[in-house]
Amino acid sequence: MLGLPDGIRACLFDMDGVLTRTATVHMAAWKRTFDEYLRATDPQAPPFTQLDYNRYVDGKPRADGVRDFLASRGITLPEGTPDDPADAATVHGIGRRKNELLLTELAEHGVEVYPGSMAYLRAAKDAGLATAVVTASANGEQVVAAGGFADLIDARVDGVVTAREGLRGKPAPDTFLAGARALGVAPAEAAVFEDALAGVAAGRAGAFGLVVGVDRVGQGEALREHGADVVVTDLDQLLNGGAR
């Protein structure tokens, strides 16, 4: 009834864009951050776009997203340190600016969840499957709590855990593998649910039992190319036999 192969014992969910609508908030915060920086350095620079977000930022640790997008524009900045202020022209400074904008937006508007994904998460728990959130966000604990689904999650691997344990970010499989370990299952016994290209690539690299691509922005073909076994526009399609 869950649209999963036999032998799957656990579900590993990315958060932003899969369970919560915060991917749009992240995109808006990144766009404002990068556009302000680009205008300050070159008023003629093309703005940050949804395609830039999909290719270079979505699903990755914050500092990796800063580096990868700026590299796409031929820009290299000093790393700086996590204590850099938000106006510092460093990787960590730009990352801090983005996070400040994100937290302001979340505080003002809260966290909206995808009803279909919540229905699927509850069905997975009812079926006895273990569940984990695996997200690059350093605000994972706060977002899960604000979204009201902490009771449906057995483990969380977020940006705080990633930094503490020295895990590589997506598209490396480290964080999903850590999620499987936290739930006590082998990768082949776990399904990965991701909306980011880097995330489905991580699921494929980790040899998980199933990689589900969640297409929120019209990139279904790219999700397949990066490693999704099936693609849905919301997780409740797996309950209704609508996977493609």
N, C-alpha and C positions, 0 to 999 in steps of 0.2 A: 504493500500500500504506500510505501515511501519512495518508490521508484529507484531502489538501491539494489545492487547485486547481492546474492547470497554471501554470507560471511562478513558483511559490514557490521561492526559493533560500535562504531563511534562516528560522530560528525564534527568536523572542524570548520567553523564558520568565520570567514572574514567579517568584520563589523560594518565599517563604513561602506554603504552601497549594497550590502547584502542584507543585514538585519536592520540597519538604521539609515535614514535619509541624509545623514551627515556628510555624505560624499559631496553633495551640492554645496554645503557650507564650507567644506574643505576647499573645493574648487574656487569659491568666491574669495576665501581668505588668501589662497595662493595667488590668484589673479591680481588682487589689490597689492599684495606684497611685491610681486615681480614687476608689475606695471610701474609702480612707484620707483623701484630701483632702476628699471630700464630707462624711464623718462629722465631720471636724474643724471644718468651717464651718457645717454644718447637720445635726444628728443625725437629722432627719426626711427628709432628701433620699433619693429613690429610688436604689437602687444602679445601678452600671454594668452593662449587659446585653449579651448577644450581639448583639441588634439594634442597640444603640448602637455596638458595635464594627464591625458590617457597614456601618452608615450613615455614620459620622463618622471612623473611624480606619483601617480596613483598607486597605492599599495606599498610604497617604499618607506623606509625610515626617513624622517624629516631631512636630516643632513644629506642623505643620498639623493633625495629629490632636488634639493638646492643645487648640489654639484652637477647632477645629470642634466637638469634644464639649462643651467648656465653654460655647461660644456657644449650644448647644442647650439648656443649662440656665440661660441668661441671665447667665453669668459671664464677665467680661473681666478678665484679669490682665496685669500688666506683662510685656513680652517678656523682660526680663533679658538675660543674655549666655550663650554656650555654656559659660562657666566657672562658672556659678552652681552652688552645692552642691545636693544632692538634696533638702534640706529647705526650699529657697527657694520662696516662693509666687509663682513666675513661670512663664511658659511653658517656659523652658529648664530651670528647676529641676524641674518635674514631669516633663519629658522625660528628664532625667538619672536621676531616681528609677526610672522605668520601665526604662531601659536597664540600670541596675545589677541590678534584679530579673531581667531577661531573661538577662544574662550569667551570673548565679549559677545559674539554672535550666539553661542550656546546659552550663555547666561540670560540673554534677552529673549530668546525664542525657544529654548528648551531642545529636547531631542524627540524627533518624530521617527516612529518605526514603520516598517512595511508590514501591513496586516497579513499578507500572504506568507511572508517569511516567519512571522510570529506563529501563525497556524502550523507551519511546517515544524518549527522548533518544538512546539508543544506536542505535536504528533510523534516526533522523534523521541521525546522524553517518555511519552505514554507507552511507546513501543519498547522501552527499556534500553535505548541507546545512550551511551555517554556523549556529552557535548562539551565543546570548548570554543571560546572565542580566540582567534589568532589574528592580531591586528598590529600594524606598525605604529598606531597611535599611542603616544605617551599618556593620553587621557582615557585609556580604555576602561579603567575602573569607574571613573565618573560617568562616562557615557552609558555603560551598561546599567548602572544604578539609576540614572536619569531616565533611561528608556523603560525601566520597570520590568526587566526580564532577568535580573540577577539570579532568581530562584530556579531558572531553567538552564543555567550554565554551571557545569561541574569544574571547569578550569579556565584560566585566562592566561594567554601569552601575549603581552602587549609591549609597547616601546620601553617601558620601565624594566620588564623582565629581559628583553632583548639586550639592553645596555648592561644590566647587571651580570648576565651570563655570557656576554661577548658573542652573541649569536649574529650571524650574517642576516641582513634583511632580504626580503623577496627581491629578485627572483630565485635566490638561493633557498633551498628547502628547509633551512635550519629551524625556523619558527614553527612550521607545521610539524616537523619531526619532534620538536619539544612538546607541542600540544599532544601528539600521540603518546609520547612517553608519560606525560602527566596523567593521561587517562588509562595507561597500562595496556595499550594495544599496539600491534605492529602496524606499520604504514599500510600494508595491504588490507588491513581490517578497518581502515578509516576512509571516509569520504571527505573531500575538500570542497567547500562552497566559496566561490570567489567571483568578484566582478572586475578585478584589475588584471591587465595583461601580465604584469609581473607576478601576480598571485597564482594564476593558472599555470604559468611557467614553473613556479615553485612546487605546485602540486604534482606536475608531471615529473619534475626532477627528483622528487621524493618517492616516486613509484607507489603512490597511494592507490587504494582500490578503486576509486572513482574520483574524477575531477569534474565538478559541475560549474560551468560558466554562467554567471548571472548578467544578462545583457540589459543594462539600464540606459545606455547611450548609443545604441545602434552599432555596436561593434562585435556582433555575433560571429562573423567570419574570422575576425582577428582573434577572438577568444579560442576558437577551434584551432587556429594555426599555432597558438601559443601553448596548447595542450589540453583544452577542455574536451572531455568525452561527450558531454551533452551540454546544450545551451538552453536556458529558459529565461523568460523576462521577469518572473518572480517564482519563488520556491513552491508556491501552492500548485503550480503546474505539474510538479512531480507527484502531487497527491491526486491530480485529476488526469494523469496520463498525457500531459501536454508537452513533455520534453521533446526537443528536436535536435 
